[in-house]
Each structure stands twice: as structure tokens, then as C-alpha cells.
């Protein structure tokens, strides 16, 4: 297997709307983690019927699009390396995500396992750099939004801004170490589209118009994580949200 990520280009693979003011201070691109961030985490999912958007996901992604900013996805899918997924199944799930959340300018997917030694599996920066390169975006002017430490670590390694949206599987130390956190995806986007970054915690939106899980439901084997270092059963928290 090649050590390069899979790159899927959407209908508009450009980081900036021509109508945008070059000095508007907004990001070149916003890149989202897939499982546990945009959609509920189903381990090694290759079934489009099991795709469920996270609450506020559509509103969040649309808010970024409305500002003329390209949106993309950066996702570890080690089920491919493990023989549990095929490229066709990964693409089928992507199509279902886009049916629910609208088109993304780029998908950057790592099909490798944690021991394959690739440079793209988060927390390595390869997916972020590849997505930015395809979009013509400056990584230092781009944002990555995800739910575990590997997502923000990949952002940091690429020189991008990272925002953590914790869920029950996010380790407490990951939340404590994050420079910016938000209680849900829409709040994260509002943080990104707002003032310049610092150590910030976004305020939750009192109105949640969209149905969908706030946190991913644990699968039959919740220690099998696709978005960061493998976690032991004792490290994975599966408590129900309060």
C-alpha cells in the first residue's frame, strides 16, 4: 500500500471565494475531523445507512461556507489497512455525509494502520498539509476542528489552528491541553469566525435546531479509535452525556 493519503476533490477545490476581501482576517480553510465530529463515531463504518450527523453539524458547516471559506475533511480510516474497509466503502460513506451536510471541497483520508509508519495518520500533519495543498490554502491560515487530541496535534504540527470539541471519549488531559475548546460544533465555528485566537472556550448555543447526537455513541468495541493513538479499554470513556 502506498504511504500517501487518499485525496478526493469536491466540486469547488478552492480555498477562497473570489468575492471575499483578502484582508478579512478569516481562515483560508476549515478542516473537520469526520468520526465523532461531523458524524457519530461508528468504528470502521463502511455502511452509509449508519451515518448520523452530530447535532449542529449542518449549521456549523453551512456557517463556514456562507463566509466564502472552503470546508474539508481530514480522517484516519485504519479499517482499510486492517482489511475491514475498502476504498469503495469509504467513498460510499463520504457520499452519504455530503448528502446530509453538503459538499466538501476536499477529503483527505489516511488508509494506513498505526504501525505503518506513514506521515499522514493524525497526529502527524500529513492530512492537514495535503488538504491545504489541494485547496491552495496556507496551513498557518487554516483551522482544524476535531474531538480528540490527535486532531489538534495534527493541526499544531502542520502550523494550523486547532479547536477541540470534547466528547465522552476525549481524555481529560487532551481537553486541558487544548488552547481552544468549544462545547459543540456550531460553537467551535463561531469561535473560528470570531476574534483572533487565544486561549478560549466557546459559549454553548442555547438553541440547538438540528436533531442528532451531541456525542458519538460507543460502538461494540469503543477502544478501536480511528482518529488518534490506539486507546486501551481502560482509557476510553463511554459515560453517557449529562
C-alpha positions in Angstrom: 0.0 0.0 0.0 1.3 3.5 -0.9 2.2 5.7 2.1 0.3 8.6 0.6 -3.1 9.8 1.8 -6.2 9.4 -0.4 -7.3 12.8 -1.7 -10.9 13.3 -3.0 -11.6 16.7 -4.6 -15.1 18.2 -4.4 -16.9 20.5 -6.8 -15.1 23.6 -5.6 -11.5 22.9 -4.6 -10.5 26.5 -3.9 -9.7 28.0 -0.5 -11.1 31.5 -1.1 -14.3 32.8 -2.6 -13.3 35.4 -5.2 -15.8 37.8 -3.6 -14.0 37.7 -0.2 -12.0 40.6 1.0 -8.3 39.4 1.1 -7.9 41.3 4.4 -11.0 39.9 6.1 -8.9 38.0 8.7 -10.9 34.8 8.2 -9.3 31.4 7.7 -8.3 30.1 4.2 -9.9 26.8 5.0 -11.6 25.0 7.8 -10.9 21.2 8.0 -13.1 18.9 10.1 -12.5 15.5 11.5 -15.1 13.1 10.4 -16.0 10.5 13.1 -17.1 12.0 16.4 -17.0 15.5 15.0 -19.2 15.7 11.8 -20.9 12.4 12.3 -21.4 9.9 15.1 -18.5 7.5 15.5 -19.2 4.0 14.3 -16.0 2.0 14.4 -14.8 1.1 10.9 -18.0 2.1 9.4 -18.5 1.3 5.7 -22.3 1.4 5.7 -23.9 4.7 4.6 -27.1 3.8 6.4 -25.3 4.1 9.7 -24.1 7.7 9.1 -25.7 10.1 11.6 -24.7 13.8 11.7 -23.7 15.3 15.0 -26.1 17.9 16.4 -25.4 21.4 14.8 -23.1 19.9 12.2 -25.1 21.1 9.2 -25.5 24.6 10.7 -21.8 24.7 11.5 -20.5 23.7 8.1 -23.0 26.0 6.4 -21.9 28.9 8.5 -18.3 28.4 7.2 -19.5 28.1 3.6 -21.6 31.2 4.0 -18.4 33.2 4.6 -16.8 32.0 1.4 -14.4 29.7 3.2 -13.5 26.2 1.8 -14.5 23.3 4.0 -12.7 19.9 4.0 -12.4 16.7 5.9 -9.3 15.0 7.4 -10.0 11.5 8.5 -8.0 8.5 9.7 -9.5 5.2 8.4 -7.2 2.4 9.5 -10.0 -0.1 8.8 -8.6 -0.1 5.3 -5.2 -1.3 6.4 -6.9 -3.9 8.7 -8.9 -5.3 5.8 -12.2 -4.1 7.3 -12.9 -1.4 4.7 -12.4 -0.8 1.0 -11.9 2.4 -0.9 -15.4 2.0 -2.3 -16.9 1.7 1.1 -15.0 4.8 2.3 -16.3 6.7 -0.7 -19.9 5.5 -0.1 -19.8 6.8 3.5 -18.4 10.1 2.2 -21.2 10.5 -0.3 -23.7 9.9 2.5 -22.0 12.5 4.7 -22.3 15.0 1.8 -26.0 14.2 1.2 -26.6 15.1 4.9 -24.1 18.0 5.3 -23.5 19.3 1.8 -20.4 19.2 -0.4 -16.8 19.5 0.9 -14.0 20.9 -1.2 -11.6 18.2 -0.3 -11.4 14.9 1.6 -8.0 13.8 2.9 -8.1 10.2 4.2 -5.3 8.2 5.8 -5.9 4.5 4.9 -2.9 3.3 6.9 -2.6 1.5 10.3 -0.9 2.9 13.4 2.2 0.8 12.8 2.6 1.5 9.0 4.9 4.5 9.6 3.1 6.9 7.3 3.2 10.7 7.6 -0.5 11.2 7.2 -2.2 9.4 10.1 -3.1 12.0 12.7 -1.5 13.3 14.9 1.1 13.5 12.1 0.5 16.6 9.9 0.2 14.9 6.5 -3.6 15.0 6.1 -3.8 18.7 7.0 -0.9 19.6 4.7 -2.3 17.6 1.9 -5.7 19.1 2.2 -4.3 22.6 2.3 -2.1 21.9 -0.7 -5.0 20.7 -2.7 -7.0 23.8 -1.7 -4.2 26.2 -2.2 -4.6 27.2 1.4 -1.9 28.4 3.7 -1.8 26.0 6.7 -0.9 28.8 9.0 -4.2 30.5 8.0 -6.3 27.3 8.2 -8.2 25.6 11.1 -8.7 22.0 12.1 -11.7 21.1 14.3 -11.9 17.7 16.0 -12.9 15.8 19.1 -9.6 14.3 20.4 -6.1 15.4 21.0 -4.7 13.8 17.8 -6.8 16.3 15.8 -5.4 19.4 17.4 -1.9 17.8 17.5 -2.1 17.3 13.7 -3.2 21.0 13.4 -0.3 22.2 15.5 2.2 20.0 13.7 1.1 21.5 10.4 1.2 25.1 11.7 -2.6 25.4 11.7 -5.0 26.5 14.4 -6.8 23.6 16.2 -10.1 23.7 18.1 -11.2 20.8 20.3 -14.8 19.8 20.7 -14.7 17.3 23.5 -16.9 14.2 23.7 -17.0 11.4 26.3 -14.1 9.7 24.6 -11.9 12.8 24.8 -9.3 12.3 27.5 -9.3 15.0 30.3 -5.7 15.8 29.6 -6.5 16.4 26.0 -9.1 18.9 26.9 -6.8 20.5 29.5 -4.0 20.9 26.9 -6.2 22.4 24.2 -5.6 26.1 23.5 -9.2 26.4 22.3 -12.2 24.3 23.1 -15.9 24.5 22.3 -18.9 22.6 23.6 -20.3 21.7 20.2 -19.5 22.1 16.5 -21.5 25.3 15.9 -19.9 27.0 18.9 -16.5 25.9 17.5 -17.2 27.5 14.2 -18.4 30.7 15.8 -15.1 30.8 17.7 -13.2 30.4 14.5 -15.2 33.1 12.6 -14.9 35.5 15.6 -11.9 37.3 17.2 -8.3 36.3 16.8 -7.3 33.1 18.6 -6.0 33.0 22.2 -6.8 30.5 24.9 -10.5 30.5 24.6 -13.5 28.4 25.5 -16.6 29.0 23.4 -20.0 29.5 25.0 -22.6 26.9 24.0 -25.5 27.9 21.8 -28.8 27.8 23.8 -30.7 26.9 20.6 -30.0 23.6 19.0 -32.2 23.4 16.0 -30.8 20.2 14.4 -31.6 16.7 15.5 -28.7 14.3 16.1 -26.3 13.0 18.8 -24.3 15.5 20.7 -21.7 12.8 21.3 -20.9 9.7 19.4 -22.5 6.5 20.7 -19.9 3.9 21.6 -19.7 1.0 19.2 -19.3 -2.6 20.0 -15.6 -2.2 20.5 -15.1 1.5 21.5 -11.4 1.2 22.1 -10.9 0.9 18.3 -10.3 4.6 17.6 -9.7 5.9 14.1 -8.6 9.4 14.9 -5.6 9.2 17.2 -3.4 6.9 19.2 -4.9 3.5 19.9 -6.6 3.5 23.3 -6.8 0.8 25.8 -10.2 -0.2 27.2 -9.5 1.5 30.5 -8.6 4.7 28.7 -11.7 5.0 26.7 -14.6 6.7 28.5 -18.1 5.8 27.4 -20.2 7.5 30.0 -23.5 8.9 28.8 -23.6 12.7 28.4 -25.3 14.5 31.2 
